[in-house]
Amino acid sequence: TGTNIIPSRCAGILIGNNSQTTGGINLKNNTIRMIQSSANTNTNSTYSSCIYLADHSDIEITNNQLFNNTVNSGNSLSRHGCIYYSLVSTQSLGASDYNNFYFDPALGYLISSVNATYTITSLSVLQSSTNSNYNSTNILPVFISTVDAHMDPTAPTNFLLENTGTAISGYSTDIDGQIRNLSTPDVGADEFNVTATC
């Protein structure tokens, strides 16, 4: 058998490099799903986040599906969530909105910063403290499978996520080339139509 090597920092999208400020970044229509179970006993704290902001001055995060269900039972310092700031002084979500954030609050966070000096564990606190994401949701998405991040059209609860995005100029098709709803597209990379009923 082999050894499972898990890095202490893991991110779906990394912005910046901790030495040069990055600004004017727009993250739109992404699906970032992080799933991993481990017992990594690294003595350092381990972090996994859908988006890792190493250094930035402003960023807009719109129409994204951010799902982190990572579990590390081997390290009590592990933190897992949707967005991680390495520099709390540069925290700014700009005009971010219309995202779906999902994480297990017992295991992680919605937003956290280095050494947990700044942590948000609920959508309502995110909205009030950053004056953003008023149209965002905190709903468990159901994907096709563990290896297919398309939304499952047969899952009734995905109806709660259908048409919850906002129209963005220049984004008329999804990752598969399917036409997006022109007024209320779906969040994430996949435009979907739920066939099941709640």
Secondary structure as the mmCIF struct_conf table of DSSP 4:
data_model
#
loop_
_struct_conf.conf_type_id
_struct_conf.id
_struct_conf.beg_label_comp_id
_struct_conf.beg_label_asym_id
_struct_conf.beg_label_seq_id
_struct_conf.end_label_comp_id
_struct_conf.end_label_asym_id
_struct_conf.end_label_seq_id
BEND BEND1 SER A 8 SER A 8
STRN STRN1 ARG A 9 ILE A 15
BEND BEND2 ASN A 18 GLN A 20
STRN STRN2 THR A 22 THR A 22
STRN STRN3 ILE A 25 LYS A 28
BEND BEND3 ASN A 29 ASN A 29
STRN STRN4 THR A 31 MET A 34
STRN STRN5 SER A 37 SER A 38
BEND BEND4 THR A 43 ASN A 44
STRN STRN6 TYR A 47 LEU A 53
BEND BEND5 ALA A 54 ASP A 55
STRN STRN7 HIS A 56 HIS A 56
BEND BEND6 SER A 57 SER A 57
STRN STRN8 ILE A 59 THR A 62
BEND BEND7 ASN A 63 ASN A 63
STRN STRN9 GLN A 65 ASN A 68
STRN STRN10 VAL A 71 ASN A 72
TURN_TY1_P TURN_TY1_P1 SER A 73 GLY A 74
TURN_TY1_P TURN_TY1_P2 SER A 76 LEU A 77
STRN STRN11 ARG A 79 TYR A 85
BEND BEND8 SER A 86 SER A 86
HELX_RH_3T_P HELX_RH_3T_P1 VAL A 88 THR A 90
TURN_TY1_P TURN_TY1_P3 GLY A 94 ALA A 95
STRN STRN12 ASP A 97 ASP A 97
BEND BEND9 TYR A 98 TYR A 98
STRN STRN13 ASN A 100 PHE A 103
TURN_TY1_P TURN_TY1_P4 PRO A 105 LEU A 107
STRN STRN14 GLY A 108 SER A 113
HELX_RH_3T_P HELX_RH_3T_P2 VAL A 114 ALA A 116
BEND BEND10 THR A 117 TYR A 118
STRN STRN15 THR A 119 ILE A 120
BEND BEND11 SER A 122 SER A 122
HELX_RH_AL_P HELX_RH_AL_P1 LEU A 123 THR A 130
BEND BEND12 ASN A 131 ASN A 131
TURN_TY1_P TURN_TY1_P5 TYR A 134 ASN A 135
STRN STRN16 THR A 137 THR A 137
STRN STRN17 PHE A 143 SER A 145
TURN_TY1_P TURN_TY1_P6 THR A 146 VAL A 147
STRN STRN18 ASP A 148 MET A 151
TURN_TY1_P TURN_TY1_P7 PRO A 153 THR A 154
HELX_RH_3T_P HELX_RH_3T_P3 PRO A 156 LEU A 161
TURN_TY1_P TURN_TY1_P8 GLU A 162 ASN A 163
BEND BEND13 GLY A 165 GLY A 165
TURN_TY1_P TURN_TY1_P9 SER A 169 GLY A 170
STRN STRN19 THR A 173 THR A 173
TURN_TY1_P TURN_TY1_P10 ILE A 175 ASP A 176
BEND BEND14 GLY A 177 GLY A 177
HELX_LH_PP_P HELX_LH_PP_P1 GLN A 178 GLN A 178
STRN STRN20 ILE A 179 ILE A 179
HELX_LH_PP_P HELX_LH_PP_P2 ARG A 180 ASN A 181
BEND BEND15 LEU A 182 THR A 184
HELX_LH_PP_P HELX_LH_PP_P3 PRO A 185 ASP A 186
BEND BEND16 VAL A 187 ALA A 189
BEND BEND17 ALA A 196 ALA A 196
#
